[in-house]
Amino acid sequence: MKQIELFTDGACSGNPGPGGWGTILRYNGHEKELSGGEPNTTNNRMELIAVIEGLKALKEPCIVHLTSDSQYVCNAIQKGWAKNWKKNNWIKSDKTKAKNPELWDELLTLMEKHKLTVTWVRGHNGHPENERCDQLAVEQANKYK
């Protein structure tokens, strides 16, 4: 299986507000940048969509190492929260509804195709790929201002 590095970030001006997402896929020395946005969204939705779009761009099952500054995304994947939310009909352990269930469902389905590992990095802290993904996301969000 190919080993892919996936870097993602989401941005939102206001929460909710205009938002964007940025993704970098790296394989064997080659990079591909993807980005997009929405006029009225939340930061967490943009963080999720960045990962989803990165995984959707892969044409075959891969070993994927995701790097994200979103604790929401990283914790829900690493700690199994998202799988438990789905198993419990999108109800969290505190008995409240999980947010963004349609995006989590899509992400969980995509994760079944790939072997995914996750690393959290602090945002706006000089990580080159995270900074670039943030730049892509902000550029997209600004299109809707």
KAHUUR-V947468 format. One record per residue. RES is the residue in three letters. OMEGA is omega in whole degrees, 0 to 359 (none if undefined). NEAR is the number of other ideal C-beta (glycine too) atoms within 8 Angstrom. Layout:
BEGIN
{{RES | OMEGA | NEAR} {RES | OMEGA | NEAR}}
END
This chain:
BEGIN
{{MET | 178 | 7} {LYS | 176 | 8} {GLN | 185 | 9} {ILE | 169 | 12} {GLU | 181 | 12} {LEU | 178 | 15} {PHE | 184 | 14} {THR | 171 | 18} {ASP | 175 | 17} {GLY | 179 | 18} {ALA | 179 | 15} {CYS | 177 | 15} {SER | 194 | 9} {GLY | 183 | 6} {ASN | 18 | 6} {PRO | 179 | 8} {GLY | 177 | 10} {PRO | 184 | 16} {GLY | 178 | 20} {GLY | 178 | 20} {TRP | 178 | 19} {GLY | 183 | 20} {THR | 170 | 17} {ILE | 173 | 15} {LEU | 179 | 13} {ARG | 177 | 12} {TYR | 171 | 9} {ASN | 177 | 4} {GLY | 180 | 4} {HIS | 179 | 6} {GLU | 175 | 6} {LYS | 178 | 8} {GLU | 177 | 9} {LEU | 176 | 11} {SER | 179 | 12} {GLY | 181 | 9} {GLY | 179 | 15} {GLU | 183 | 11} {PRO | 183 | 6} {ASN | 188 | 7} {THR | 176 | 12} {THR | 179 | 9} {ASN | 182 | 10} {ASN | 176 | 12} {ARG | 180 | 13} {MET | 177 | 19} {GLU | 179 | 16} {LEU | 181 | 14} {ILE | 178 | 12} {ALA | 179 | 17} {VAL | 181 | 15} {ILE | 182 | 12} {GLU | 176 | 12} {GLY | 180 | 14} {LEU | 179 | 14} {LYS | 181 | 7} {ALA | 181 | 10} {LEU | 186 | 13} {LYS | 180 | 3} {GLU | 177 | 6} {PRO | 183 | 7} {CYS | 166 | 11} {ILE | 186 | 10} {VAL | 173 | 14} {HIS | 181 | 12} {LEU | 172 | 15} {THR | 184 | 14} {SER | 174 | 16} {ASP | 181 | 10} {SER | 175 | 12} {GLN | 176 | 6} {TYR | 181 | 8} {VAL | 185 | 14} {CYS | 181 | 13} {ASN | 182 | 9} {ALA | 177 | 11} {ILE | 187 | 13} {GLN | 184 | 7} {LYS | 177 | 6} {GLY | 182 | 7} {TRP | 184 | 9} {ALA | 178 | 12} {LYS | 179 | 8} {ASN | 177 | 9} {TRP | 181 | 14} {LYS | 181 | 12} {LYS | 181 | 6} {ASN | 177 | 8} {ASN | 176 | 5} {TRP | 173 | 9} {ILE | 181 | 9} {LYS | 183 | 10} {SER | 178 | 4} {ASP | 176 | 4} {LYS | 174 | 5} {THR | 180 | 6} {LYS | 174 | 7} {ALA | 178 | 11} {LYS | 177 | 5} {ASN | 184 | 9} {PRO | 181 | 11} {GLU | 178 | 6} {LEU | 177 | 11} {TRP | 179 | 15} {ASP | 178 | 9} {GLU | 179 | 9} {LEU | 179 | 14} {LEU | 178 | 11} {THR | 178 | 8} {LEU | 180 | 11} {MET | 179 | 10} {GLU | 182 | 6} {LYS | 188 | 8} {HIS | 171 | 12} {LYS | 189 | 8} {LEU | 168 | 9} {THR | 188 | 8} {VAL | 172 | 12} {THR | 175 | 9} {TRP | 173 | 10} {VAL | 177 | 10} {ARG | 180 | 7} {GLY | 177 | 8} {HIS | 184 | 6} {ASN | 174 | 7} {GLY | 177 | 4} {HIS | 190 | 10} {PRO | 182 | 6} {GLU | 177 | 11} {ASN | 178 | 14} {GLU | 179 | 10} {ARG | 177 | 12} {CYS | 177 | 15} {ASP | 179 | 13} {GLN | 178 | 9} {LEU | 182 | 15} {ALA | 181 | 19} {VAL | 177 | 10} {GLU | 180 | 11} {GLN | 179 | 16} {ALA | 183 | 17} {ASN | 178 | 10} {LYS | 184 | 9} {TYR | 180 | 11} {LYS | none | 6}}
END
